[in-house]
Amino acid sequence: MQPKIMLVDDREDNLLSMESVLEPDGYRIVKATSGRQVLKLLLGDFDFALILMDVQMPNLNGFETASLIYERERLRHIPIIFITANNYGEENLFKGYRAGAVDYIYKPVNPRLLRAKVSVFVELYRKNQRLIAQEQKLVAINKNLELEIFERIASEQKVTELNRQLLENIARLETANKDLDLFAFMASHDLQAPLRKIRMFSDRLLAGGNGTMSNEARLYLSRIQDVSRRMQDLINDILRFSKISAEKQSFEEVDLNGVIKEVLSEMEGIILEKNAEIIVDPLPILAASTVLMGPLFSNLISNSLKYTRKNENPRVRIRYEEGPVTTGMNGREPETRYGRIYIEDNGIGFDQKYAEQIFDMFRRLHSNVEYEGTGIGLALCKKIVEMHRGFISALGKPGEGAVFIVSLPLQAPKKEVQEPEPSGLREKNEK
């Protein structure tokens, strides 16, 4: 930026003389012939590097003009050098400095001295302009930082509020789940007594009415018994699900080979009836609940034996493989290695689009007429696996069998603080 210098003198020849000396240095020269003209020029333009002003001028002399200039705040940064042909003595010099002068140059003006002094003040002006530019840049940076900090604080506050709402929702859901589990347990338990009476009285009617009861009445009673039996199975499954959801389980080293052996022993009758082939590969020992592993594999194997193809003997294979090490999503959780247990069958299979829905409570892909069931077994399996911090999934294809994959951590899950369970949940199911 080309620095501007104002030359003030009531004589045009003096102005031309100073202009000729300073012009080669590339300055922009603005000339004024009176104090009033100086003030008028400064009303519209105050960005001057220096003012060279004669002291002796008509109307307003240099001292008076300087005093009026410095009365305005935005003009006080402009240095003024007085040019005079007289030596006023120390008193008058002090008067000039008090009016705002930064230096004096005496006439006749020495061109080299004039250029030297002007160059010093111009360099100061340039440095000051650079400082002002840097200050403005710093102010802009500070504003941006303040805005960024404000946005970050607002974002953190929003995240904190969302986390608080999430924790509240989780707490409400946990309370609701506990209430639902307790309600399911109590409701199912209270249904046992009237259901037993329905079955007992229908049995008596069938047994005592051999000669007097019509075939139609016997058919109706048989249907009552079938519906009562299915209702009994449903209540038992609901009770089992509620107990597993509410009970506090302890984890220990469990040999799954022994668990599978015990499950198959209990299912020996249905296996022989269906002429099923069960193949069990060596399984691992892992940290789990001994109480829950039995129902888990019992339901999965029963599911494979239930949904079999006609005119084909069921074939179920249980195998194991060790999965890769996984790390928590947030990078802070410890690494975990999972063991994968596959339960493969040659049954009717299912459409893969239902792979997630089959684990929902009461979700059934087939009617009771085709295959009996309550729709709770696989939901129970999912609940057990999740209690072990594991995962369960299924692969299937209609007519080509199904594969259920149980992934369980090979180390014991961390213990959690649990609230005391309702006393009613410990009560055993009435037979």
N, C-alpha and C positions, 0 to 999 in steps of 0.2 A: 504494500500500500504506500503510495507517494505521500510523504509528510507535507502538511500545509504550514506555511509561515506567514504571519501578518506583519506587514511593514506599515508603520504609522508615522507620518511627517507632513507638516503643512506645506512643505516645499516639494514640488514635483521632481526637481533635479536631484534632491537627496534620495527620493524613492527610486528613481531610475538608477542612480549610482549603486545603491545597495542591491537592487534587483540584478544588475549586471554581475555583481560579485558572487551572489548566491545561485544564480540560475544554472551554471555549469554542474552544480552538485545534484541536480534533478529535483529540486524542491518545487512544490506548487506555491506560487507567491500570490498573496491577496493584499491589495494596497488600500490604505485609507488615509485621508488628508485631515481628519479631525477626530476629536474624541467622540463626538456624537455619531459620526459614521461608523466608528469602531463598535459602539454599543448596538447600533442598528444591525451591523453585520453579524454580531454575536447572538442576536435574537434568533437567527435562523440556522447558524452553523457555529458549533462550539468545539469542533474536533480539530484544534490547532496544536501543533507541536511546540510553538513558540510565538511570542509577540515581541517585535522590536519597535519600540515607541520613543519618539522624540519627547523631551520634557517640555520645551517651550512651544506651546500651541495656543492659538486664540480660543476664547470662550472656555474650553476645558483643557487644562494643561495635562501633562502626562501623569502626575501624581493623582490628580482628581479622577482622571479616567480609570486609572488602576484601582482606586478605592471603589468606584462604582462597579467595576468588573467583578471584584472579589466579594461584593455583597451577594452575588448569586452563587448558590452552592455548586451548581454544575460547571461553573467557570473557574473555580478555584484551583483546578489542577493545571491550568495553563501558565507556564512560567513567562515572566515579563523582564526583558532587558531594556533598561533606559539608555537612550542615546542623547548625549548632551555635549555642548561646546564649552560649558562652564564647570569650574570646580567649586561646588557649593559648600565645601567644608563638611566636617563630620556630622554636624547637626542636620544639614539638609540631606546628607547621604542616609542618615538614620531615618529621616522622614520618608525617603524613597523606599527604603527597605520595609518600613512599617506599612507603606501603601501596597506592598506586594512585590516589589522588585527582587529579582534574584541576582542581578549583576548590573554593572554599568559599562558602557563603551563611550569613550570620549572622541569627539570630532577634532581634527579630521580622522575619519574611520580608517583603521589599518585593515586592508582586505584580508590578509592572512589571519590576523587576530579574530576578525569577524567570522570568517569561515570556521576557524577552530572552535570558537565558543558555540556557534550554532550547531556544529556537528556533535558536540558533547550533549547538548540538550535534545537534539533529534534522536541520538542513540538512547538516551534515557526514556524518551517518548516511546520508541520502538519496544524497548524492554518492558515498559509499563503496559503497552498494548498486548504484548505476549502474555504477561502475567494475568491481565484481564481476561484474555481468551482462555487461558488455562483454568482460571477461576470459574468461568462460565461452564467450561467442560466438566469440571469437578462438581459443580452444582447440578448439572444435568445427570451426571453419573450417580450422585447422591439421591436425586429424585427417583431415578430408576431403581436403585437399591432399596429405597424406602418402599416403593411400590411393590417390588418383588418380595420384600420381607412381609409387607402387609398381606399380599396374596398368599404367601406361604403360611402365615399365621392363620388367615381365614380358612385355608385348606386344611390345616392341622386341626383347627377347631371343628370343622365340618366332619373330618374323619373321626375325631373324638366323640362327637355327638352321634354319628352313625354307629360307632362301636358300642356306645352306651345303649342306644336303642336296640342293637343286635343282642347285647347281653340280656337286656330286659325281655326281649322276645324269646330268647333261649330259655330263660328262667320260667317264663309263662308256659312255654311249650313243655318243659320238663314237668312242671306242676300238673299241667293238663294230662300229660301221658301217665303220670302216676295215678291221677284220679281216674283216668279211663281204665288203667290196669286193675285198680281196686274195684271199680264198678263191674268190670267184666268178670273178675273173680267172684265177687259177691253175687252178682246176678246169676252166673252159671251155677254157683254152688246152691243157691236157693231154688233153682229149677230142678235140681236132682230129685228132691222128695216127691213132687207131683208126678214127675216122669216115671219114677219107680212104681208109683201106684197105678198109672195108666198101663204099664207093661204087666204088672202083677194081675190086675183085674181082667185084662184082655186074655192073659194066659188061663186064668180060671174059667172064663167063659168058654174058651175053646176046649178046655179039658172036660168041662162038665156038660157041654151041650152036644155031645156026639150024636145022640138020637133025636133031639128036639130042635136043633138049629138048622135052618135052611142053608143051602150052599151059598146063597147070596150073602147071608149074615156072616158066614165063616170067611168069605172073601173080604168083606169089609174089615173084620177083625184082623185078618192077616195083613191087610194094608196098614191098619193102625199100628200093628207091631213093627212093620218095616219102617214106617215113618218115625216111630218112637226110637227104634234102634239107631237110625241115622241122626236123630236129634241127640241121642245119648253120645254118639261118637263126636258130634259137633261140640257139645258141652265139654266133653273130656279134653278135646283139642284146645278149646278156649282156655280152660283151666290150666292146661300144660303151658300154653303160651304166656298166660298171666304170671304163673309162678316163675318161669324162666326170666321174664322181664323184671321181676321185682326182687328175686333172691340175690343175695350177695354170694358170689362164687370165689373160691380160692383156686389158684393156679399152681400146678405142680408138674413134674416130669411124667408124661403119659405115653405109654407104649401103645401106639395105634394098632399094632398087630393083635394085641390082646383084646382091644376094644372091638375090632372087627370080628374076631373069633367068637366073642360073647354074643354080639348082635346076630351073627349067622346061626348060632346055636338056638337062640330064642325064635328065629324065623325058620327053623328046620321044617316045620309042618308045611308052610306055604311054598317053600323051596321044593320039597318033595312033590307036593300037589301039582305044581306047574312044571315039574321036571326041569328046573332051571339049572344052568351051569354058572357058578360063581368063581371067578379067577381073581385071586388076590396076590399081587406082587408085594415084596417086602416094603413095609412102611416105616416111617421114622419114629423116633421118640422126641416129643416136643412139649413145650410148656403149654398146658391147657387145663381145662376143668374136666376132671374125670366124670363128673355128673352129667355134663352137657355133651360130651363126645358120643356117648351111646345114642341119645335121641337124634343127633345130627346124622350119623351114618344109617341109623335105622330108618329114618324118613327118606333118605336118598335112595337106599336100596329098595325099600318098599315102593317108592315111586317108579323105579325101573321095572320091578316085577309086576306092577299094576298095569302100566301102559304097554302091554305086549301085543305083537301082531298075531292074528289068528293063524292057526296051523303052523306055528313056529315056536320052538322051545326058547324061552328067555335065556339070554346070555349076558352076563354082567362082568365087567372087568374093572378092578380097582388097582390103579397104579400111582406111582409117586415120582416126582422129579423136583430138584431144587432150583428155585428161581434165582434171578440176579439180585444183587444188592441194590436197594433203592434208597434215595435220600428224600427227606421231607421237602414239601413244596417251597417253604420259606427259607430253605438252606440252613436252618438252625437245628432242626430235629436230627437225632442221630440216625446213622445208616441202619437199615433193617433188611434182613434176608428172609424171604418167604419160601415156605415149602408148598408145593402145589400137588393136590391130590385129585386125581381124575376118576370119576365114576362114569364108565361108558356102557351103553346098552344097545341092543339091536331092536328096540321097540318101535312104536309108531312114530316117534319123533314129533317135531312141531315146527311151525313156521318161525324163522329167526326174528321176525318183527315182533313176536311176543316174548322175546328172550328176557326182557326186564319185567314185563307184566306178570309173568308166572310166579314171581316172588312176592306179589302183593297179597294182602290178606283177603281170603274168600275168592280169589281169582281162579277160575277153572276154565279150561279150553274145551272141556267135554261135559256132557250132561251126566246126571246120576244114572240114567238108564244105561249108558255105554260103560262108564267106569265110575265105581263108587268113590266117594271122598268128600272132604269138607272144605278143601281149598285153604287149609291152614298149614299143612305140612311143610311146604317150601318156604312160607313166610317164617315159620319156626326155625328152619335151617338158616335163613338169612339173619335172623335175630341172634342165633347162637354164634355164627361166624363173626358178626359185627361186635359182639361182646368180647371176642378174642382179638379185636383190632385187625380183622382179616377181611377177605372179600370172597364173594361167591358169584359165579356167572354160569351161563349155559349156552351150549351150541346145539343146534338141531336142524333137521331137515325132514319134512314130511316123508314117512315111509322108510327112513334110513337111520333111525335111532337118535339118541341124544347123548350129550356129554356134559356132565356137571363138574365144574372146576372149583375146588375149595382151596383158597390161598390163605395160609395161616403163618403168622410170624414165628420164627424158630426160637425167639427169646420171649420170656414172659412179659406181657404188657405191664405198664406202670400201674400201681394200685391207685385207686381213686377213693376219696372220702365219700361215703354214702350215708344218707340219712337212715335212721332206724326204720325198718320196714314195719308196716302194720301187722299187728298180731294175727289178724285173720288170714293173712297170706300164707302163713306157715301151716295152716290146717290142711291135712291131707284130704284128698278127694274121696268122698264116700263111694264105696263099691256098690 
